[in-house]
Amino acid sequence: MNFFRNYYPTRNLGLLLLRVGIGWAFMMHGFPKIKGGPGFWEQLGGAMGNLGITFAPTFWGFLGAFAEFGGGFLLLLGLFFRPVTLMLFFTMCIATTSHISNGDDFNTYSHALEAGILFISLFFIGPGKISLDEKLFKAPSHSRRLNS
């Protein structure tokens, strides 16, 4: 049966839909945090204390908010894909750690945990051919045959 063959001609379309959907969702998650201002950023950046980083919580909070909003936008475009997925993965690791250290249950921290797994997986999968990275930073032709 052709339906079950291990051949996915629409793989790149699937990656585009995944990137656009998750990128848009993270932009929506990050926008209120960006808009929250320095007081909110300081509170958000306090989560870095779970890693023993207690200096400049406002900076870390802004970085986390920007990671979600700006990272979501870049993910949507498929631009600077690998650094963005690592940045979002790290942000979700901090969020998961923060929820766990606050004593939150699995239902509370599962979103951040699942998103972290998604982002590290996307790091290895790549953005797909329908992306700005593909247009701007195309791989050499010999490596493209290996990854098709």
C-alpha positions as CSV (number, residue, x, y, z in Angstrom):
1,M,0.0,0.0,0.0
2,N,1.4,3.4,-1.0
3,F,-0.1,5.1,2.0
4,F,2.3,3.4,4.4
5,R,5.5,3.7,2.3
6,N,8.3,5.4,4.1
7,Y,8.4,8.3,1.6
8,Y,7.1,11.8,2.5
9,P,6.9,14.1,-0.5
10,T,5.1,16.7,1.5
11,R,7.7,16.7,4.4
12,N,8.7,20.3,3.7
13,L,5.1,21.5,3.7
14,G,4.6,19.8,7.0
15,L,7.7,21.5,8.4
16,L,6.4,24.9,7.1
17,L,3.0,24.4,8.8
18,L,4.7,23.3,12.0
19,R,7.1,26.3,12.0
20,V,4.3,28.8,11.2
21,G,1.9,27.5,13.8
22,I,4.4,27.1,16.6
23,G,6.2,30.4,15.7
24,W,2.9,32.3,15.7
25,A,1.8,30.7,19.0
26,F,5.2,31.7,20.7
27,M,4.9,35.2,19.3
28,M,1.5,35.4,21.1
29,H,3.0,34.0,24.3
30,G,5.9,36.4,24.2
31,F,4.1,39.6,23.2
32,P,2.5,40.2,26.7
33,K,5.9,39.5,28.3
34,I,7.6,42.0,26.0
35,K,4.9,44.5,26.8
36,G,5.1,43.8,30.5
37,G,8.0,46.1,31.0
38,P,10.9,46.1,33.4
39,G,8.9,45.2,36.5
40,F,7.6,42.1,34.8
41,W,11.0,41.3,33.2
42,E,12.6,41.3,36.6
43,Q,10.0,38.9,38.0
44,L,10.4,36.7,34.9
45,G,14.2,36.8,35.1
46,G,14.1,35.7,38.7
47,A,13.7,32.2,37.3
48,M,17.4,32.2,36.5
49,G,17.9,31.9,40.3
50,N,17.1,28.2,39.9
51,L,20.4,27.9,38.1
52,G,22.3,30.0,40.6
53,I,22.2,33.1,38.4
54,T,20.9,35.9,40.5
55,F,22.4,39.0,38.9
56,A,20.5,41.2,36.3
57,P,17.1,39.6,36.5
58,T,15.6,42.3,34.4
59,F,18.0,41.5,31.6
60,W,17.3,37.8,31.8
61,G,13.6,38.4,31.9
62,F,13.7,40.6,28.8
63,L,15.9,38.0,27.1
64,G,13.3,35.3,27.9
65,A,10.4,37.5,26.6
66,F,12.4,38.3,23.5
67,A,13.2,34.6,23.0
68,E,9.5,33.8,22.9
69,F,8.4,36.7,20.7
70,G,11.4,37.3,18.5
71,G,12.3,33.6,18.4
72,G,8.7,32.8,17.4
73,F,8.9,35.3,14.6
74,L,12.2,33.9,13.3
75,L,11.0,30.3,13.7
76,L,7.9,31.3,11.6
77,L,10.2,32.6,8.9
78,G,12.7,29.7,9.1
79,L,15.5,32.3,9.6
80,F,18.6,31.6,11.8
81,F,16.7,28.3,12.6
82,R,19.4,26.4,14.5
83,P,20.3,29.3,16.9
84,V,16.6,30.1,17.4
85,T,15.7,26.6,18.3
86,L,18.5,26.4,20.8
87,M,17.5,29.7,22.3
88,L,13.8,28.5,22.6
89,F,14.9,25.1,24.0
90,F,17.0,26.8,26.7
91,T,14.1,29.2,27.5
92,M,11.7,26.2,27.9
93,C,14.3,24.4,30.1
94,I,14.3,27.5,32.4
95,A,10.5,27.6,32.4
96,T,10.2,23.9,33.2
97,T,12.8,24.1,35.9
98,S,11.0,27.2,37.4
99,H,7.7,25.4,37.5
100,I,9.2,22.3,39.1
101,S,11.0,24.3,41.7
102,N,7.8,26.1,42.5
103,G,6.2,22.8,43.3
104,D,3.8,22.9,40.3
105,D,2.3,19.7,39.0
106,F,3.0,18.0,35.7
107,N,-0.1,19.6,34.1
108,T,1.3,23.0,34.8
109,Y,4.9,22.5,33.5
110,S,4.1,20.0,30.7
111,H,3.6,22.8,28.1
112,A,7.2,24.1,28.7
113,L,8.6,20.5,28.8
114,E,6.8,19.5,25.5
115,A,7.9,22.7,23.8
116,G,11.5,22.1,24.9
117,I,11.4,18.6,23.4
118,L,9.9,20.1,20.2
119,F,12.6,22.7,19.9
120,I,15.5,20.4,20.4
121,S,14.0,18.0,17.9
122,L,13.5,20.8,15.4
123,F,17.2,21.7,15.9
124,F,18.1,18.3,14.5
125,I,15.4,18.1,11.8
126,G,16.0,21.5,10.3
127,P,13.6,24.2,8.9
128,G,12.8,22.4,5.6
129,K,13.2,23.7,2.1
130,I,10.4,26.3,2.4
131,S,12.4,28.6,4.7
132,L,14.5,31.7,4.5
133,D,17.5,29.7,5.7
134,E,17.1,27.5,2.6
135,K,17.0,30.6,0.4
136,L,19.8,32.5,2.0
137,F,22.1,29.8,3.3
138,K,21.6,26.9,0.9
139,A,23.8,23.9,1.7
140,P,26.4,22.7,-0.9
141,S,24.9,20.4,-3.5
142,H,26.8,17.3,-2.3
143,S,25.4,17.5,1.2
144,R,21.9,18.3,-0.1
145,R,21.8,14.8,-1.8
146,L,22.6,13.2,1.6
147,N,19.8,15.0,3.4
148,S,17.0,14.7,0.9
